[in-house]
Amino acid sequence: MRRRAFVMLFASSTVAGPPAARAQRAGGMAKVGVLMAGAESASDNQVRIAAFRQGLAALGWRDGENVKIEVRWSNGRSELIQQYARELVALAPDVILANSTPVIAEFKTLTRSIPVVFALATDPVGSGHVKSLAYPGGNFTGFTFIDPQLIGKWMGLLKDVSPEIIRAAILFNPQTSPNYDGFVREIEAARQPGAIELMTMPAGSTGEMETAVNALASRSGSALMIGPDPFNQVRLKRIAELALQSRLPAISVYRPFVTEGGLLSYGPDTADIFRRSAAYVDRILKGANPADLPVQQPNKFEFTINLKTAKALGLAVPPTVLASADEVIE
């Protein structure tokens, strides 16, 4: 009951007119809240937040001069996502940047008035965060991350480098990223005879993850896929170690997975998404309604291969696959 009253208090305090008006009443300085899903120390996250700041600066918004940017880092922990989301809503910012689906879901419970631009959302329509990509409605809009087509691309790349693969399991934490069950059902419903079987691999702790990976590795012809999930993001090094020790071909949406010793990564250029997110924040600060800003999908992708890991797994990467890589780590 106290939580409900707390949320209602926040909601009522933020129904105060358009963003531009709120910024003016704050003495001419706009306020932007940012909640990141992973760890501040992660190199990819530093690149992402820098791209967002640079995007805002290019549009005339300078932190400490005409905008105050409040950043929080949840380190992949559900309790910190909840804590920091409440903190940021209490600050009544003019707009919030929400990184990852669990973060978006938390803000969805807290505010119907503060504009929220999401970066790296998984299935925002299916999750109920927006009405449609073209017409999001409400106070949420932004940029997506993965979809079933991207998972299909992972499966194809795994098969290219390891033709004997007959199944692949996608690792995720059902508490932070419940969408994968739906993705897998959709992909499996359209699977053709002879295609790779796709499975889910739910894990709620590091111990459960280790047990699940070892069980998968005991079945010949298996591969591992690591999708976007705050749980996965802060465990990439350990996942890469497990995959190599278990001799599992593996692919991730995160490039650092490959730099930590993983085999493959393929996914959107996330720095580009954060840079584009700054443009939506700018438009909202200038009075645009998020309901009128269509949700956008990634348009730049990066493919990385770790040849050292491929050799350790006894895999010969075809020249055509090497030629298509944006980066080859040797």
N, C-alpha and C positions, 0 to 999 in steps of 0.2 A: 504493500500500500504506500509506504514512504517513497519507493522508487517511482510509482505512478504520479504522485504529487510533485515529486522533484522534476520529472519530465515535463509535466504540465506547466510548472513554473518557468522552466526554460523556454518552452514553446511560446508562452504568453509574452515573455520578455523580448522575444525576437520578432514579434509581429509589430514592426515599427516603421513600415514604409519601405520603399525601394532601397537597394544597396547604396546608391549615390547619396541619398538623404541621410542614411545612417553614418556614412563616412564624414559628411559635412558636420553633423552634430558632434562627432568625435574630435572636432577641431581641425578638420581638413586632412587628417591622416586615416587612410583606409586600414582595415585589419583583415589579415588572411590567416586562417588556421590550416595547418598541415599535419596530417597523421599518417606516418609511414609504417608499413607492415613489418619491416625487417630491422636489422641492426644498423646503427649509425656508422659503425666501423667497417661495414662491408663496402668494398670498392665500387660495386655496381650502384649501391644506394647513394654514395657520394656523387657519382656521375649524374644520377637522376635528379637529386635535389639541386645540384649545380646547374643542370640544364633548365630546371624550372625557374630558378632565380635569374639566370641569364635571359630566359624568355621574357620574364617580367621586366627586367632592366631594359631590354631592347624596345619595350612598349612604353617606357617612361616611368616605370614603377621602381623606385629605389628604396630598399629596406632601411628604415630609420629616418627617411626624409619625408616621403609621402605615403608610405605603406609600412605597417608593422607585420612581420611574418612570424607567427608562432608555430614552431615545429616540435612535434613529439615523435618518439621512436618506440614502437611496441615490442621490438625484439622477438617477433613471432609468438607472443604470449597473449592468449585470449583475455586474461585478466587485465593486462596493460592496455589492450585495445579498448576495453570497456572503461577503464579509469581515465585514459587520456581523451577519449571521445567525449565523456561527460565534462572534463576540464575545458575542452575547446568550445563546446556548446555554451558553457557558462560564461565564456568570454564574449559571447555575442559577436562573432566576427561577421564581416560583410560577406564573406564567402569562405568555404572550406574546400581544401584539396584532400580527397580520401584515396589512399593507396591500398588496393586489394579488396576483394569481395568481402572478407570478414569485417573489414573496417567500414565499408559501405553499409553493410547490414546493420552494424551497430548505430551508425548515424541515422539510419532509416527509422530506428525506434525512438530517437531522441528529438528530431526536429522535422517539422513540415514547412518551416518558414525560411531558415537559413539556406541560401543556395549552396549546393554541394556539387563540385566537379570531381568525378572519379577518374583515376588513372589506373589502368591495368585491372579492369573488371572482367569477371568471367560470367557470361550469360546473364547480363543485367535484366533482360526481358523475362527469361525463365525464372529468375530469382525474385521477380516482382519489384525490382528497384526502379524500373521505368515501364511505361505502357508499351512503347515501341521504340525502335532505333531512330526512326524518322521523326516521331512526335513523342518525346519522352514524357511530357506532362509533368506536373508537380515541380519539385525543387531540386531534382537530381538530373544530371547529364554528364557526359564525359567521353572516355575512351576505353575500348575493350582490349582484351589481352589474347585469350585463346578461344577456339571453338572446335567442334568436332572435325572440321576440315584440317586444322593444324595437327590434331592428334593423328589423323590419317597420314599426314606428311611424315610424322615421326615414324610411323609403322613402315612406310615405304623406305625411309633412309636406313632403318635398322635392317630391313630385308636386303637392301643393296650391299651393306658391308658384311652381313652374316646371313647368307641365303638359307641356312638350315633352321633359322628361327621359325617356330610354328605358333608361339604364343608370346604375348607381352602383357605385363602387369603395370598399371599406373599407380604410383605411390601417392597417397594423400592422407590428410587427417580429416576424418568426417566431421569433427567439431568446427574446424575452420574453413573447410572447403567441401561442402556436401554435394556440389554440382556434378562431380565426376560419375556418380551412379547413373545420372540421366544421360550424360555424354556416352558412356559405355553402352547403355541400352540402345541408344540411337545408332551408334556405329555397328554394333553386333546385329541389329535388325537388318542392316543393309549389306552385311558381309557376304561376299561371294565364296563359293566352294574353293577350298585351297588357300584362302587368304588367312593372314595371321589372326588367331583368336585373341581378343582383347579381354583382360580381366581387371578388376579393381583390387588394390592392395591397401585397405584401410589400416592406419596405424596411429594410435593416440599418444605414443611415447617413443623415446629412442629405443628402449628395450623391445617394444612390439615391432618397431621397424626392423631391427636387426633379426629378430626371429622370422619375420615375414620374408625378408630378402633371402635368408638362408634356406627357407622352405622352397622358395621359387627356384633357387639355384640347383636344388636337388632334382628338379625335373628337366631333363635334357631338352634343348631347343627353346629355352626361355630367354626373355629379354626384359629389361626394366625401363620404365619411363617415369620421369620426374617432372610433374607439372607445376604450375604456379600455385604456391600455397605458403603462407608464412611459416608453417611447420617445416616444410622442405627447405625454404630459403636460408634458414639459420643452421641447417645441418648438411649443407652441400659437400663439405669436405668428408664427413663421416660416410655419407651415401656413396661418394666416389670410391672411398677405401673399401667399403663393403662390396661394391660391384666388382672391383678389380680382384679382391680376395676370392670372391665367389665365381669369378670368370664369367660374369654376366655382361653381355653387350648392353649398354645403357645410353639413353638420350634424355636431355633435359631442355626445358625452355630457358634455363639460366646459363649464360656463357661461363660464369665462374665455376660451374660444375666441371667444365673441361680443363680449365686452368688448375683445378685441384686434382686432376688425374682422371676425370670421367672421359668417356669415349667421344660422345657427340653432343652438340647443342644446336638447337634450331628454334628461333623465336623472333618476335618483334624487336625492333630497335627501341628499347624502353626509354633511352634518353630522348629520342625523338618524340615519344608520346608525352613525356613530361614537358618538353618544350612547347608542344602543341597545346597542352593543358593550360599553360600560362596565357595563351591567347584567349581561351574561354574565360579564365579568371578576369582578364582585362575587360572583356566585353561585359561581363556581369557587373564589375565595379563601375562601369560606365552606364549601367542601367538596363542591360539586356536581361530578359527573363529566361532562366534555364529551361523552362518548359518549351521554349521556341528554338533551342539549340540542339540539333540532331546529334545523337550519339554516333561517334566516329570509330571506325575500325582501323587496325594497324595497316600501314602501307609500305613500311620498310622492314625487312627481315634480315637476320644474320645467321650464318651457318659456320660452325667451328668444329674442327676435327683434331683430336689428339692422336698423332701417329704413333707416339711412344706407347700409349695404351693399346692401340690397335695391334701393335707387334707383340705386346705382352699377352694379349688374348689370342694370338695366333691368327689374326684376321688380315687379309690382304685387301686393302681399300682400292676399289676399281679406279682407274685414272679419270673416268668421267665424273665420279663422285668428288675426287680431289679437285678437279678443275672447277667444280661448282661451289667450292668452299670459299667463304670470305676470309678465313684464317685457318692456317694449318700449324699446329703446335708440334714440334719435333723434339 
